[in-house]
Each structure stands twice: as structure tokens, then as C-alpha cells.
Amino acid sequence: MNLEGHMSIQYNADEILSMAEQVERNGDRFYHLAAEKQSDREAAATFLRLAGMEQDHLKVFSDMRAALSDEERKPVTFDPYDEDSLYLRAAADRTIFDVTADPAKKLTGTETMGQVLAIGIAAEKDSIVFYTGMKDMVPARLGRDRIEAIIREELSHFATLSGMVAETR
């Protein structure tokens, strides 16, 4: 991959956690809208359960962000050749995926269940990639282990949605 001409990006823990909060707000909005547009009561209940988990994740990131020290709010420069931070640049540049894009905006109410699930699965995959790289940039004292727990929950969301796809076939 040719990265010449790219400048290193500056992010601090505050900005990274702010992006994570937006990802969770978007997930919550998506699952609530998916539930509203769902006639199958069991599927609607599953979407609402997933929305609740996204709300819990938002609180975790919000609490972590509130606990940041002034030092942790200062810009940190990431080496653009460091593979662990490439996805952050991709998210920031929106060249590969945009973790802050609102998947709920893709719902018009005319989608099939399969289409709704595909949108949710794509959003979950992007958030898993983002959080996996992000966890190494969040200070351990703030609870890096909480980010790992959120990654596991996002993986369970992915599995839940994938299972629902299998049931709709």
C-alpha cells in the first residue's frame, strides 16, 4: 500500500471516544428504527434488545471520556505506516468506511428483512474493526478491558443478525 503523501493523523483519546459515542448513537437509532418498521414481534424485540446494548456501550464510552485527564486530551500523532492505526485514518478520511455514518438513514421502510439485516451486519463489522484497533490507543486505566467487552458484545450482535438472516431464508 502506497502511503506517500499522507500526513500522520493526530487524534487523542477524547476524539477517539467521541467517534465511538457516535457509532453507538447511530447503532441505537438504527435498531430502534428497524424495530419500529418490523411487523414480526420477535424480530422487533431482538432489535430493541440490540438498541439497549448500544445505549449501554454509549454510556461506557461517555464515562470513559469524562474520566480523561488533560494530558489524555492532548493530540497524539500516529505514524501513518503503523498498521494498527491505518483503520483510524480510514475512518477519519472516510476512504474505506465511515464509522460515524448513520445506518438508520439507509432505512426507508420499504426494505426486506434481509436488506435490514445486511445494513446492520455491515455497520457491526465496521464498528468491530474500529473498536479492535481503538482499544490499544485508550489508556489502560480508563478500562481497555471494557472496550474488549464491547467488542465481544458487538461480535454477538453480528452473530445474532447472521442467525436472523439464516432464519429468513
Secondary structure as GFF3:
##gff-version 3
##sequence-region A 1 169
A	DSSP	beta_strand	9	11	.	.	.	ID=ss1
A	DSSP	alpha_helix	13	36	.	.	.	ID=ss2
A	DSSP	alpha_helix	41	66	.	.	.	ID=ss3
A	DSSP	three_ten_helix	71	73	.	.	.	ID=ss4
A	DSSP	beta_strand	76	78	.	.	.	ID=ss5
A	DSSP	three_ten_helix	83	85	.	.	.	ID=ss6
A	DSSP	alpha_helix	86	93	.	.	.	ID=ss7
A	DSSP	three_ten_helix	103	106	.	.	.	ID=ss8
A	DSSP	alpha_helix	113	134	.	.	.	ID=ss9
A	DSSP	three_ten_helix	135	137	.	.	.	ID=ss10
A	DSSP	three_ten_helix	140	142	.	.	.	ID=ss11
A	DSSP	alpha_helix	144	168	.	.	.	ID=ss12
###
